[in-house]
Amino acid sequence: MAANAKNDKGTQMSTDDIFQSLNILKEEVKDRYRIEHAIEELTPARLRRTGRTMEGLCPFHVEKTPSFKVDPGRGNYRCWGCGEHGDVLELIRTTQNLDFQHAIIFGADKLGLQVDDKVRAFVERRPATRKPQKSMVRYASSMVRSAPSSLASAGFIKTPEGIRQPQANRSFPLWNNGGRDSAGNRRQVNYRPEMVHEYRDVDGDLLMCVLRVIGRDMASGKDKKFFIPARLAVPTEDCPRHLLEDHKHEGKPVAWISVGPQHGEAKPIYGMEDVRAWFEAGGRNVLMVEGEKTRDAAKRLISQADPDGRWLVLTPQGGSKSSIYADWGPFFDIVGDRKLTIIQWPDADKPLVRPNGKVEDRIALAVNQMQTVIAQRAFDRGVLDNLTLGQVVPPTDVESGWDVADAEKEGWKPEEVIQYIKKNSRRTDMANLELRKPDDEDNKICLLYTSPSPRD
């Protein structure tokens, strides 16, 4: 006889009910967690499209010629060199050292799906690990990705006046536009974010929000930050009426849904609503940082030391790792051929030592990646000669991951921030940039440092 347990609504759940819920979650993870996204998030592999499939150097063994093939349509991968293969759940199991049930919960948490408390407790009743975790290979040639020659539109619907919006520390419902809960029903998901970051365009119109939510990480069992995208869109037909807004797009009702820009679509840059005012004030300095929280802190500090508004602070959605999809078009539309200095202040990430003993300079990787994209977009516009790139060298006597938000928390004064930038910046030698060429998506950028200095 199946054991019974109460779910979070107080009703009985048998083990059969729990297994049915896990099966539904499994199918939703396989359907919504796209295999190419999972590979880029969970492995060091860098993929390039080859027709309907994708390929790259295998993250599970050392090779010189790509034999790692990914089929986004079928949702699977296979290395024809070492034999590793599977779907998104097998990838989670292999990279996170999890058994099958824990992998389902891990994938659900990655997607921000609601997991019944009794289902989670049932899975967590035993250890998550299944075998020694497989070490993965990182290739120098795959570390920095070239910016795509073109990006698809994300199809944002600008949020009209009077529409309700997510707020910090208040519950906000989102329609997941096709997903299902553990009982098999389409559902809404309620989030209570500790922070809400608003992505606006250069005209100040709201495009989307990122909800900063604290939840449990299945791999570690500890609380972790999750970033949930929220935007107005035309929902599926079964969206409840109470979630529909009093507004229509092209004659169809809209609702807030938990979907961000998809693979290959342009991602907005956080802080773009400040570009026009900065440009009109004669601004020539741009500070790039990692993450919305850090950008907000840097803006607060710098604006106090820069009352004339000559500094602009930005960050691409997803940070340097996702910067190849950053939409720089509106920025360069406004600045034209003005001479600019763009300085990147990376997080103070400590070097990472791989199982094979190789040391990875995470600061250099973050800088190389983001500056590759910025230089490429300037080159595409024909204004690369008007651009100076540089990097702020973070303090060394701080914890790994330290950033400008931590500087604000520690009591740094606005003038200290400006002076630190001026004294600890290094200029990128533009003559050493090797940008993308036609039919050559694998070229990487090499950075040599000389002396820095923001423009007056």
N, C-alpha and C positions, 0 to 999 in steps of 0.2 A: 504494500500500500504506500502510495506516494506521501511523503511528509508535507505538512502544510506550514505556511508562514504568512504573516500579514504584510501586505505592501504598504507604501507610504500613505494610502488612503484608508488603511485599517481593514481591508478586505483580505480574505484568505488567498494565498498563492501556493499551489502544489508545486512539486519539483517539475511536473510536466508543464505547468504554466511558465516556470522559470526558463526551462529549456526552449519553450516556444518563443518567449521574449528574446532569448539570446539568438535564436535563429533569425528573428526579424531584424535585430540589431546587426547581425552578421551580413544579411543581404543589403541593409542600408549602407553599411560601411563599404562593402564591395561596390555598391552603386554610386556612392557620392565621393568617396576618397579616391580620386583619380590616380591611377598608377604612376603617371609621370610626375605628378605633384609629390606623391609619397616618396619616390626615388630621390627627387631633388631635396626633400626635407630630411630624409632619414639616412641618406648615404652621401658620399662625396662625389658621386657620379655626375657628370655634366652631359646632358643629352642634346643631340641635334636631330632635326627632322629629316627623314629620308623617305619622301612619299607619304604613305599612310602610317608608317612606323617611325620609330626613333632609335638612335644608337649612340653608344659612347664606350669609353674604356671601362672595363668591368671593375666594380668596387670591391670584388671579392678575391681577385687574384691579379698579379702583375702581368701586364701585356703592353705591347706597343701598337698593335692594330686593333681597333674596336671590334669586339665580338659580342658585346652586351646589347641585345636587341629588346626593344620595348614596343608593345602593341597597345596603344591607348584604346583602340576600339574594342579589343577583347579584354583589356584590363590585366595583362600579364607581361612577364619578362622572362628572358632566357639568355644565359651566357653560353655560347657555342664553344667557348674555350674550357671552362671549368665545370659546366653543367648545372650551375645554380639556376633555379627557375621557380616560378610560382605566381600567385596573384598578390593583391595588396596585403591580405592577411598573412600570407607566408613571408612577405617582406618584413612586416612588423615583427613576426615571430623570430626571424633570423637576425634582424638588426637590434632588437630590443631585448632579446633573450627571454621571450615570454611563451607560455603555452597557448593553446588555441583560444580558450575562453578569455584569458587575460588580454590576448591580442585584440579580441572583439571590443572589450571595454576600452582599451587604449585607443583604438580607431574611433570609437564613439566619442571619447573625450576630445580627441583631436578635432573632430567635426563640431563639437559643442552640442552633441545630441544628449537628450535627457535619458538617464539610466535609472530605472527603478531602484530604490535603496535596497530592497530585498534581493534583487538580481545581483547588484554589486556585492552585497554581503555574501551571497552564495558563492560567487566567483573568488572572492578574497579569503575564503575559509582555508585555503591551502596556498603554499608558496607559488609564486608566479613563474619562476625560472624553469626551463626545460633542459638546457644543456649549456656548456661553456659558450659565451658570446663570441661570435665570429668577428675577428678583427678585419678592418676594411682598409683598402689601399687608397692613397691620395696621390694624384699625378700633378706635377708642377704645371703641365700644359693644360690641365683641366680646371685649375683653380680659379682663373679669371675668365669670365664669359663675355663675349662681345655683345654689344647692343644690337638687337635685331634691326634690319633695315627698315621695317615698318611694324606698326602695332595696330591691332584692331580696336575699334571703339568699344568702350565698356557699356555704352548705352545708358548713361546716368539720366535719371529724371530729376531735375532740380526741385528741391523742396519748396513749395509755395508758402507764402505768409499764412499764419494761422494753423498750420499743420502741427500736430503734437510731435515732440522730438524726445529722444532718450535723454535722461538726466542722471547725474551721478547719485548713487545711493537711493535710487528709486526703482522699483520693479517696472520693467518695460517688456511688453509682449512682442514677439516676432513670429511671423509665419514662416515655416521652413520650406515652403513652396514645393511640396511633393514628398517630403520625408514622412516617416511614420514613427509612432511611439512604440513602446514595448508590447502593447496590446494589438498592434497592427492598424491603429487609427492614424489618419493624418492629424497633425497637431500644431499647436502653437507652443513656443518655448518662452518662458519668462526668465529674464536676466535682471540681476541687480548689480549693475557695474559700479566699481569704486571710482572709475574715471570714464568720461566720455570725450573722445577726441573727434572734432568736427573737421572734415575735409571739405574745403570750399574752393571754388574756382577763382580766377583773377577778378571777377566781378563781385565776389562775396557770396555767391549763391551756394547753398549747402548741397553737396553731391552725395555724401555718405558719412556715416559715423563708424568709429571703431570703439567697441565697448571693452574696457579693460576689466576682466572678471577673474576672480580667484576661485580655482577649483582644484580637485585632486588629480595628481599625475599618477597614472597606473604604474608606470615603470618604477618610480621611486616611492610611491605611497605618501608623498608629501604634497603640500599645497603648492600650486603653480599658477603663474599668470596665463590666462587665455585671452586672446584678442578676437572678438566676435564682430564680423562686419555687419552693418545694418544699413539698408538703403530703401528708398521708395521704388516699387516696381509693380507691374501688373501681376497679381498672384494667380495661382491655380484657381479653377472655378469653384472648388469646394472650400475656399477660404471663408471662415465665419464672418457674418455681416459686421459683428462688433469690431473686427480688425480692419475693416475697410475705412479709408479716409474720405472726408467730404471733398474729394477732388478726383478728376478723371484725366487720364492721359490718352489722347487720341480716341476719346469716347469710351475708354475702359476704366473701371475703378482701380485704385492703387492701394497698396498696403505696405507696411514695413516688413521686409523679409531679410533673412540672415544669409545673404549671398554677396560676395565681393567680386571684384574683377576676376575673370577666369584666365586660364593659361593663354598667353599671347595677347591679352587685352591690355590697353594702357592703364596704368595705375596712377591715381592723383598724387601730387606732392603736397605734403602737409605744410601749411603756411603761405600758400599761393595768394590768399586774399590780401596779403601785405605788399605784393609786388608793385602795384601801381603807385601807391603812396611813396614807397621807397624809391622808385625810379624818378618820380616827380621831384623828390627832395634831393636829387643828384647822387643817389647812392651808387657806390661802386664795389662795396665789399659784401660778400655772401659767406655765411658760416653754415656748413653742412654738419649735421650731427646724426646720431643713431637713435631713432625712436621718438614718438610723440611727446612722452613725458620729458625727455631731455630737451627737445626743441622748445617746449613751453617754458622750462626753467631758463634756458639760454636767452630766450627772448625777453623774459622779465628782467634778467640781470643786465643784458646789453642795452636795452631801451632806456634804463636809468642812467647809464654812462654815455648814451648817445642820443640826447634829446632831439637832435636834428634828423634822426631817422636815416643815417647813412649806412647802417648795417641791416642786412636781411638774414633771417635765420630760417632754414628749411630742413626737411628730412623726407626722403622717399618712403612711401608706404612699404613696410616690410624691411626697412633698413637697407644696408649695402647688399645683402644677399639677394634682394628682389629688385635692385636698382636698375637692372637691364630693362625692366618694364615701366620705369618712371616716365611720365608724360612731360617732357621738357618743352614741348611745342609752344604753349601759351607764354612761358617765360621768355623764350627767345623772340617771340612775336613782339613783345613789349620792349625788351632791351635793345633789339636791333644790333647796331654795330658799336655800341658803347663798350669801352674798355673796362673789363671787370677783373676782380680778384676773387676766386672762389677757394676758400680754405676749409678743409675738413678736419673736424675734431673727433677722432674715433674714441670709442670706449677703451679704457685701459686694460684690455684683455691680456692676461699673461700668456706666454707661449704654451702651446699644447704639445705634449710629448706622446707620440703614437706608440702602440705596442711594439713596433719594430725599432723603436729608439729614435725615429725621425722627429725633429722638432719643427713645429708649424708656427710661424709668426702670424698670429691672427690679426694683429694691428695692420701689418703690411698687406695682408689679403683684403681686409675691409677697405683700406685706402685705394689699393690698386683697382678693386672692383668698381667702386663708386666713381673714381676719377676716369676710368676707362669709358664709362657711359657718358659722363659730362663732356669729355673731350670729343667723343664720337658725335654727339648731338651738335656740338659747336662746329665741328668739321662739316657735318651734313648741311649746316646753314651757311657755311663759308665764312664763319667768324672766329675760327680757332686762333688766328693771330692776335685777336683782341682779348684773349683769355689768358689769365695767369692762374695756375693751380698750385695749391700748397697744402701742407698738413701741419696741424698742431701736434706736437709730441706730448702725450699725456704724462702726468707725474708718475714716477716709478715707485714712490713710497706709499702706494694706496692698494686697496684690495682689487683683485681681478674684477673687471666689469665696471669699475668706477667711471662716472661720467659727470657732465656739467650739473645734472640734477643733484648729484651727491655734493658737488661743490656748493650749490645753493643751500643744501641742508646743513652743511658744515659751517655756513656763515660767511662764505666768500662775498666780498663787496663787489659791486658792479665794476669799479675801476680796476680791481684786481683781475677780473676776468679779461678785460680789454688788454691790460698790460701783459698778462700771461700769454695771450694770443700773439702779441707783437714780439715777445721775447723768445717764444718757443715754437715758432713756425718755421717750416722748411719748404722752400719752393721746389716744385716739380720741374725738372728740365724738359721742356716741351719738345726739344729736338730728339728725345729718346722715345717718344710715343710711337707705337706701331699700331695703327688703327685698322679697323675692318676694311677689307678690300672686297670687291665683287666676288661671290662664290668662295669666300674665305672667311668662315665664321669662327675659326679657331685661333686667329691671331691674338696674341695677348699684349698687354701694355707693360712696358718696363719703366720703372721710375728711378731716376737718379736725383739726389737732393743736392742743392747748392745753398744759397741763402734766401731767406724769406722776407716778406714784408707786405702787410696789407697796404692798400692805397690810402693816401691821406683823405 
